[in-house]
Amino acid sequence: MRLTPIEIRQHRFSVRLRGFDPSEVEVFLEAVVADFEAVVRENAQLRQESERLYAELEAYRGRERTVQETLTTAQTVVKELQQTAIKEAELKVGAAELQAEQLLRETEERRAELDFEIRELRHLRERAEAEVRKTLEGYLSLIDGLQQARGPRGNDVDR
């Protein structure tokens, strides 16, 4: 039988000549002691369970802090990686632009060189044409001179 505090307060012992019935008091005290011991044990168990749950809660809070710190670190790393990627992309674009400008300059220089070579080759062709014309005209003059030296019929003067 489990006693409540009200039952303990309301319990009345029968009075005998010499006071309370000792066996009834003994039985009652044994019941009170048994219930009290059960309450003490339950209280101790609940206290242990409470301490265990509190420790578990603290462990979870520690894990939560670790997860929060990890998340914060991950976000920071992601931002840094994004910034690094942007900087690298800007550097690569800048390098590509410089390389394109260099290639354009080299192409312009090569075009200018080729234009100069074309002018030189045209000039050489004109000079070669003039020299060939002069040589041919010299041969024609020589042939005309030989024909005049042969006479009107084409006879040699020396024969």
Order of alpha helices (4+ residues) and beta strands (2+ residues): alpha-beta-beta-alpha
